Amino acid sequence: NAIDLRYPEPMAEGEPRRSADDEEEMGQLNDREAGNDDDDAMGGGGRKEHERGDAPRNGGGGGGVGSVGGPPKARVEENKIVIEVSDDDAAFILGKGGKTKEKLARVSGARIELYERSRTLEIMGPPEARARARKYVEAVMAQRVGPVSIDEDTDTDDLTTVQVPHEAVGFVTGTQGNFLRSIEEEWGTLMFFAEYRGRRGPSSGVVTEKLAIFGPRRARRGAHLKVLAAVETKVRGFAPASSLATFADDKEDFGTDTKVLQDTELSYALGKKGGTRKKLAASSECIVEYVGNTVVMCGTAEQRGNAKQYLEWLFAQLRGPVFVEYTRRNDCTVIEVPRDTVGYVTGARRATLGRIEEEWGVLMFFMETRMQRDGREARESAKDAGGTEKLAIFGPKRGRRGAELKVMSAVEIKNPGHFTTDASKKVTDDEWGTDQYPLTDQELSYALGKDGTTRRKLARASGCVMEYVGHIAFLAGTREERHRARDYLKWLLKQRNGPVRVEDLSERTDVLSVRVPVECVGNVTGNRGSSLRAIEEETGTFCFLEGGGRGEGEQLLVFGTEKSGRERAERMVRSLVDEKQNEGRGGGG
């Protein structure tokens, strides 16, 4: 069964397009996140237009991928695949800001390096990852010039196909392919519409087109359900609850549960802009999607059990406070919050708790205590005596710790010293734990940054949970993450007194060094460091010019836990250097 892959944009004459009514109707999903208008080789945007003619019916090259012109030249060397590419192919594979190459690497699990001067692309990694990456790369290259065919029978390990009613194709695609791109970004998949001429849906009698989804099983399922949710918004009844209860590839370690909700329940379970659904999914680590009025939960038995339990607690809160027997649960952290601080921690209409839940992917609520259940007299007595309320935090360990520290920080603002009176410097060697680092007033202000931007930058670059509770910096995570966070914080604070030199640079795996000519330093850093801060924000890195010098020019050090982020920062820095040097040559290029 060879299927022809194409981009849904631009559409041929007579094909359904997304209308203003469609856009309004799509708002019913609430939690759809719009994509951007960046040119991207995947997902429908920025593609060269081609005739939508018939493609060969036999898959060729790259494990089931074929095209009109045949596969590109490739050779297998030791532990890598080398593919020859044209200038146009190279630009198409790279994508704007390197996004397409990063996406191909992420979905395939391989490392992909593009060498524009030699016009070659190298794919490295385990054999299975290299094979997937080659297939995806060849599909991208082939789509520049014509339709691509894929053999479903040879792609079952990483391919899911979804039937989309013809009238919903434009709706699912979105303007310039933005909706498909947003799904790819959310789930780490590659998605193409597949032209299946003359085929119809399995039993509905509705003319459909096939959407191919590539990626790991869990990612494909999440993308699959997101598409079905959009289709159900446009074509009610296309995916009935009975069809969502089971999936053919489910096994004991990955299953599906469903629950049909009433309209009033659905609105509450969805939340504003889908916030409640996202909260349930993140805290339970389960795929949670609403297809029509059906809640579909996919994951392990434990994940599905947590998702169902959390959903029940949400509905129970409509009737009043909920008590949870938490002592034997491994998904719960309980923090005692002073009663006079409960309102501050909660926020107006629960806004503060909601922001913490969204940031850390947890479910939080103040529990009813046994004393509260004993009666009015006991409650009044407890209120007069002050005391605390129990705030329950549900979710993965890292998320719970981040949310707990955020709440501690808020409490400390209203009640200074509540959590830090006896706190001091603490460094643990545990595989997963929390370190404490006291700060002076001046250090705290500098390490926090405007609206907390510096703290968030260090946390993101190090991969460590970092929160300031009073004057104590709490660093939570793995041993390696905490070590990085301590180093980054130390170097940041040293910058207040002058340049910083990193002694163990050659031994580190989290750094990339970029030489910046002296005359280009100002262009790279920008006014008061604005350009460098923008690079850090976009790439999730921590950057600074090293003092002491290691040769000609200045050395810009780019630190971060993600290699792709460091490489992207390097490209952005080199672009600023080239821009300045071209100015010096009178704009030549």
C-alpha positions in Angstrom: 0.0 0.0 0.0 2.1 2.9 -1.2 0.8 6.3 -0.3 1.8 9.6 -1.8 2.9 12.2 0.7 2.4 15.9 0.0 2.1 19.1 1.9 -1.4 20.4 2.5 -0.4 24.0 1.6 -0.7 25.4 -1.0 -3.9 23.6 -1.8 -5.1 22.8 -5.2 -8.1 24.6 -6.7 -11.4 23.3 -5.3 -9.8 21.8 -2.1 -11.5 23.0 1.1 -9.7 25.9 2.8 -10.0 27.1 6.4 -12.6 29.8 6.6 -13.4 32.4 9.2 -16.1 30.2 10.5 -13.6 27.3 10.8 -11.3 29.6 12.9 -14.1 30.5 15.2 -15.2 26.8 15.5 -11.7 25.7 16.2 -11.8 27.9 19.3 -14.1 25.3 20.8 -11.0 23.1 21.3 -9.7 25.9 23.6 -6.3 24.3 24.2 -5.0 24.5 20.6 -1.8 26.5 20.5 -1.2 28.4 17.3 2.1 27.8 15.4 4.3 30.5 13.9 4.9 31.6 10.4 8.5 30.4 10.2 9.4 28.7 7.0 9.8 25.0 7.9 10.4 22.0 5.7 7.9 20.0 7.7 4.2 20.6 8.5 3.1 22.6 5.4 5.0 25.9 5.6 7.7 27.3 3.4 7.6 24.5 0.8 8.1 25.0 -2.9 4.9 24.4 -4.8 4.6 21.3 -7.0 2.1 19.6 -9.2 0.0 17.1 -7.3 0.3 14.4 -9.9 0.5 10.6 -9.3 3.7 9.4 -7.7 5.2 6.0 -8.3 3.2 3.3 -6.4 6.3 1.5 -5.2 8.2 2.8 -2.2 11.9 3.3 -2.9 15.0 4.0 -0.9 15.3 4.9 2.8 13.2 2.1 4.1 9.9 2.7 2.3 10.4 6.3 1.1 10.5 7.0 -2.5 10.2 9.9 -5.0 9.9 10.7 -8.6 13.6 11.5 -8.9 14.8 8.5 -6.8 16.8 8.6 -3.6 19.9 11.0 -3.3 23.4 9.7 -3.4 24.5 8.2 0.0 27.3 6.1 1.3 27.8 4.3 4.6 31.0 4.9 6.5 32.0 3.8 9.9 29.1 4.4 12.3 27.6 7.1 10.0 25.7 7.7 6.8 26.9 10.4 4.5 24.4 11.9 2.0 25.3 14.3 -0.8 23.0 17.4 -0.9 22.5 20.3 -3.2 22.5 23.9 -1.9 18.7 24.0 -2.1 18.4 20.7 -0.3 20.8 21.9 2.4 18.7 25.0 3.0 15.5 23.0 3.1 16.9 20.4 5.6 18.4 23.1 7.8 15.2 25.2 8.0 14.9 28.6 9.5 17.2 28.9 12.5 18.1 25.2 12.1 14.7 24.1 13.3 14.0 21.5 10.7 17.4 19.7 11.2 16.8 19.8 15.0 13.3 18.3 14.5 14.6 15.5 12.2 17.3 14.7 14.8 14.8 14.7 17.7 12.2 12.5 16.1 14.7 10.0 14.7 17.0 9.9 17.7 20.1 10.4 15.6 22.7 13.1 15.4 22.6 15.1 12.2 25.4 17.4 11.0 25.1 19.5 7.9 28.3 20.6 6.2 27.4 23.3 3.7 30.8 23.8 2.2 31.2 20.1 1.2 27.5 19.8 0.5 27.2 16.7 2.7 25.0 15.6 5.5 26.2 13.1 8.1 23.9 11.0 10.2 25.3 9.4 13.3 23.9 7.2 16.1 22.6 3.7 16.6 21.8 1.8 13.4 18.0 2.1 13.9 18.2 5.8 14.5 20.4 6.3 11.5 17.9 4.4 9.3 15.0 6.5 10.5 16.9 9.8 10.1 17.9 8.8 6.5 14.3 8.1 5.7 13.1 11.4 7.1 15.8 13.4 5.4 15.2 11.8 2.0 11.4 12.5 2.4 12.2 16.2 3.1 14.5 16.4 0.1 12.1 14.6 -2.2 9.2 16.9 -1.4 11.1 19.9 -2.8 10.5 18.6 -6.3 7.5 16.3 -6.2 5.3 13.8 -4.4 6.8 11.2 -2.1 5.6 7.6 -1.7 5.7 5.6 1.5 5.1 1.9 1.9 2.9 1.5 5.0 3.9 -2.1 5.3 7.6 -1.3 5.9 7.0 1.6 8.2 4.8 0.2 10.9 7.3 0.7 13.7 7.3 4.5 13.4 4.3 5.3 11.4 0.6 5.9 12.2 -1.9 7.0 9.6 -5.1 8.9 10.4 -8.2 9.1 8.3 -9.2 12.8 8.0 -12.5 13.7 6.3 -11.9 15.7 3.1 -13.9 18.7 4.4 -11.7 18.8 7.5 -8.3 18.7 5.8 -7.9 22.5 5.7 -9.3 22.8 9.2 -6.7 20.3 10.6 -3.9 21.8 8.6 -4.4 25.4 9.7 -3.2 28.6 8.1 0.1 27.9 6.3 0.3 24.6 8.1 0.5 26.2 11.5 -1.8 23.7 13.3 0.1 20.7 12.1 3.4 22.4 13.0 2.1 23.1 16.5 1.3 19.4 17.0 4.7 18.4 15.7 6.3 20.7 18.2 4.1 19.5 21.1 4.6 15.8 20.5 8.0 15.6 18.7 6.6 14.1 15.5 6.8 14.5 11.7 3.5 14.8 10.0 2.5 14.8 6.3 -0.8 14.6 4.5 -0.9 11.5 2.4 -2.9 11.6 -0.8 -4.8 8.4 -1.1 -6.7 8.8 -4.4 -10.0 7.0 -4.7 -9.9 5.6 -1.1 -12.6 6.1 1.4 -12.9 5.8 5.2 -13.2 2.3 6.5 -17.0 2.3 6.9 -18.3 5.8 7.1 -18.7 6.4 3.4 -17.0 9.7 3.9 -14.2 10.6 1.5 -11.0 10.9 3.5 -7.4 11.7 3.1 -4.6 10.0 5.1 -2.4 11.9 7.4 1.0 10.1 8.1 2.5 10.6 11.6 6.1 9.6 12.2 7.8 9.2 15.6 7.8 7.1 18.8 4.6 5.3 19.7 3.6 7.6 22.6 4.3 10.7 20.5 2.3 9.4 17.6 -0.6 8.6 19.9 -0.7 12.1 21.3 -0.6 13.6 17.8 -3.2 11.2 16.6 -5.6 12.1 19.4 -5.0 15.8 18.8 -5.9 15.5 15.2 -9.1 13.5 16.1 -10.1 16.2 18.5 -9.8 18.8 15.8 -11.7 16.6 13.3 -14.5 15.9 15.8 -14.9 19.7 16.3 -15.5 20.1 12.5 -17.3 16.8 11.8 -19.3 15.7 14.8 -19.6 12.0 15.3 -16.7 11.1 13.0 -14.8 9.5 16.0 -17.5 7.9 18.3 -16.6 6.9 21.8 -16.7 3.2 21.0 -13.9 3.7 18.4 -11.6 5.4 20.9 -11.8 2.7 23.6 -9.1 0.4 22.1 -6.2 0.8 19.7 -4.7 -2.1 17.8 -1.1 -1.5 19.1 -2.0 -1.4 22.8 0.0 -3.7 25.0 0.1 -4.2 28.7 2.6 -1.4 29.2 0.6 1.0 27.1 -3.1 1.1 27.1 -6.2 3.3 26.7 -9.1 4.2 29.0 -12.0 6.4 28.1 -14.7 8.3 30.0 -17.7 10.1 28.5 -18.5 13.4 30.1 -21.6 15.6 30.1 -21.4 19.0 28.4 -21.2 20.8 31.8 -18.4 18.4 33.0 -16.5 18.8 29.8 -16.3 22.6 30.1 -14.9 22.2 33.7 -12.5 19.4 32.8 -11.1 21.4 29.8 -10.5 24.7 31.6 -9.7 28.1 30.2 -7.6 27.6 27.1 -7.3 23.9 27.9 -5.4 24.6 31.1 -7.1 22.0 33.2 -6.6 19.3 30.5 -2.9 20.1 30.2 -2.6 20.1 34.0 -4.1 16.6 34.2 -1.8 15.3 31.5 1.4 16.8 32.9 0.8 15.8 36.5 -0.2 12.2 35.7 2.3 11.9 32.8 -0.6 10.4 30.8 -1.8 11.4 27.4 -5.1 13.1 28.1 -7.2 14.4 25.1 -10.8 15.2 24.7 -12.3 14.0 21.5 -15.8 15.3 21.5 -17.2 14.5 24.9 -14.9 11.6 25.4 -11.8 11.8 27.6 -9.1 9.6 26.2 -6.3 8.6 28.5 -3.3 6.7 27.1 -0.2 5.5 28.9 0.9 2.9 31.5 -1.6 1.4 34.0 -0.2 3.7 36.7 -0.4 6.8 34.5 -4.0 6.1 33.5 -4.9 5.4 37.1 -3.5 8.7 38.3 -5.2 10.6 35.4 -8.6 9.0 36.4 -8.0 9.7 40.1 -7.0 13.3 39.5 -10.1 13.9 37.3 -12.3 12.5 40.0 -10.8 14.8 42.6 -11.4 17.8 40.2 -15.1 17.0 40.0 -15.3 16.3 43.8 -14.0 19.8 44.5 -17.2 21.2 42.9 -19.0 19.8 45.9 -16.5 21.0 48.6 -13.0 20.4 50.0 -11.4 17.0 49.3 -9.3 14.9 51.7 -6.7 12.6 50.3 -4.9 9.8 52.3 -1.5 10.8 51.0 0.9 9.1 53.3 1.2 6.0 51.2 1.2 7.7 47.8 4.4 8.2 45.8 3.0 11.0 43.6 2.2 13.5 46.4 4.0 16.1 48.4 2.2 18.0 51.2 3.4 21.4 52.4 2.1 23.2 55.5 1.1 26.7 54.6 0.4 29.3 57.4 -3.3 30.2 57.4 -2.6 33.9 57.1 -0.7 33.2 53.9 -3.2 30.9 52.2 -4.9 33.7 50.3 -1.6 35.1 49.0 -0.4 31.6 47.8 -3.8 30.9 46.2 -4.2 34.3 44.5 -7.3 35.9 43.1 -9.6 33.3 41.6 -6.7 30.8 42.1 -4.4 32.6 39.7 -1.2 32.1 41.6 -1.7 28.3 42.1 -2.7 28.1 38.5 0.5 29.6 37.3 2.6 27.3 39.5 0.7 24.3 38.2 1.3 25.4 34.6 5.0 26.0 35.2 5.7 22.8 36.9 3.2 20.4 35.4 1.5 19.5 38.7 -2.0 19.4 40.3 -2.4 21.4 43.5 -5.2 22.0 46.0 -5.7 22.7 49.7 -7.1 19.6 51.3 -9.9 19.3 53.8 -8.3 18.1 57.1 -9.9 15.6 59.5 -10.3 18.5 61.9 -12.4 20.3 59.4 -14.5 17.3 58.8 -15.2 16.9 62.6 -17.4 19.9 62.6 -17.9 23.6 62.8 -16.8 24.0 66.4 -13.4 22.3 65.7 -12.9 24.5 62.6 -13.6 27.7 64.6 -11.2 26.6 67.3 -8.4 25.9 64.8 -9.0 29.3 63.1 -8.6 31.2 66.4 -5.4 29.3 67.1 -3.8 30.1 63.8 -1.9 27.1 62.4 -1.5 25.9 58.9 -3.4 24.4 56.0 -2.2 21.3 54.0 -1.5 22.0 50.4 -1.3 18.8 48.3 0.9 18.7 45.2 0.5 15.8 42.8 2.8 14.9 39.9 6.3 13.8 39.0 9.1 14.3 41.6 10.9 17.1 39.8 7.6 19.0 39.2 6.5 18.5 42.8 9.8 19.8 44.2 9.7 22.9 41.9 6.2 23.7 42.9 7.0 23.2 46.6 9.9 25.6 46.4 7.8 28.1 44.6 5.2 28.0 47.3 7.9 28.2 50.0 9.3 31.3 48.2 5.8 32.9 48.3 5.3 32.1 52.0 8.7 33.5 52.8 7.8 36.9 51.3 4.7 37.2 53.6 6.4 35.5 56.6 10.2 36.1 56.5 12.1 33.4 58.1 9.3 30.8 58.1 11.4 28.3 56.1 14.9 29.8 56.4 15.5 30.8 60.0 17.9 27.9 60.5 18.9 27.4 56.8 22.6 27.5 55.9 24.8 26.3 53.1 24.2 22.7 52.3 25.8 20.6 49.5 24.6 16.9 49.2 26.2 14.1 47.2 22.9 12.3 46.8 22.1 11.2 43.2 18.9 13.3 43.5 18.6 16.0 46.1 18.6 19.6 47.1 21.5 22.0 47.8 21.3 25.3 49.6 23.4 28.4 48.8 23.0 31.5 51.0 23.1 34.9 49.2 23.7 38.4 50.4 21.2 41.2 49.5 23.4 42.4 46.6 24.0 38.9 45.4 20.3 38.0 45.5 19.3 41.1 43.5 21.9 40.3 40.8 21.2 36.6 40.7 17.4 37.2 40.4 17.5 39.7 37.6 14.5 41.7 36.3 11.3 39.8 36.9 13.4 36.7 37.7 14.9 36.4 34.2 18.4 35.6 35.4 17.2 32.9 37.8 15.2 31.3 35.0 18.1 31.5 32.6 20.4 29.7 35.0 17.8 27.1 35.8 17.1 26.4 32.1 20.7 26.2 31.1 21.7 23.9 33.9 18.6 21.7 33.8 18.3 22.2 37.5 15.3 23.3 39.6 16.4 26.7 41.0 14.4 28.8 43.4 15.2 31.6 45.8 13.5 31.2 49.2 14.3 34.4 51.1 18.1 34.7 50.8 18.7 31.0 50.2 19.1 29.6 46.7 17.7 26.1 46.6 19.1 23.9 43.8 17.2 20.6 43.2 17.9 17.9 40.7 20.4 15.2 39.9 24.0 15.4 41.2 25.2 16.6 37.7 22.4 19.2 37.4 23.2 20.7 40.8 26.9 20.8 40.1 26.2 22.8 36.9 23.8 25.1 38.7 26.4 25.8 41.4 29.1 26.6 38.8 26.8 28.9 36.7 25.7 30.8 39.8 29.3 31.1 41.0 30.4 32.5 37.7 27.5 34.8 37.4 28.2 36.4 40.8 31.9 36.7 40.0 31.0 38.8 36.9 30.0 41.7 39.2 33.7 42.2 40.0 35.2 41.6 36.6 35.9 39.0 33.9 35.7 35.3 34.8 38.0 32.6 33.7 36.9 28.9 33.7 39.8 26.7 34.7 38.4 23.2 33.7 37.0 24.3 30.3 38.7 21.4 28.4 37.1 18.8 30.8 33.5 20.0 30.6 30.8 18.6 28.3 28.3 21.4 28.7 30.3 24.2 26.9 31.0 25.5 23.5 33.6 28.2 22.8 33.3 30.8 20.0 36.1 33.1 19.0 34.8 36.7 18.6 37.1 39.3 16.9 37.7 42.3 19.1 36.0 44.6 16.7 32.9 42.5 16.7 32.4 42.1 20.5 30.1 45.1 20.8 27.9 43.8 18.0 27.6 40.4 19.7 26.9 41.7 23.2 24.7 44.5 22.2 23.7 47.6 24.2 24.1 46.6 27.9 24.3 43.0 26.8 20.9 43.0 25.2 21.9 40.9 22.1 23.6 38.3 24.2 20.6 38.1 26.6 18.3 37.6 23.6 20.5 34.7 22.4 20.4 33.1 25.8 16.6 33.5 26.0 16.0 31.9 22.6 18.5 29.0 23.0 18.3 28.2 26.7 22.0 28.9 27.3 24.2 30.9 29.7 26.8 32.9 27.8 29.7 35.2 28.8 33.0 36.5 27.5 35.8 34.8 29.3 38.5 36.9 30.9 42.3 36.3 30.6 42.2 35.5 26.8 43.1 32.2 25.1 44.4 33.5 21.9 43.4 36.0 19.2 40.2 37.8 19.9 37.7 37.2 22.7 36.4 33.8 23.7 32.6 33.6 24.2 31.7 30.7 26.3 28.2 29.1 25.7 27.0 26.9 28.5 24.0 24.7 28.5 22.7 21.1 29.1 21.3 20.8 25.5 23.8 20.4 22.7 21.3 21.7 20.1 20.8 24.9 22.2 24.6 25.5 22.4 25.0 24.9 18.6 22.1 27.3 17.8 23.6 30.0 20.0 26.9 29.5 18.2 25.2 30.0 14.8 23.5 33.2 16.1 26.8 34.6 17.4 28.6 33.8 14.1 25.8 35.6 12.2 26.4 38.7 14.3 30.1 38.5 13.7 29.6 38.1 9.9 27.2 41.1 10.0 29.8 43.3 11.6 32.6 42.2 9.3 30.5 42.7 6.2 29.9 46.3 7.4 33.6 46.8 7.5 34.0 45.5 3.9 31.4 48.0 2.7 28.5 45.5 2.7 30.0 43.0 0.4 28.9 39.4 0.6 
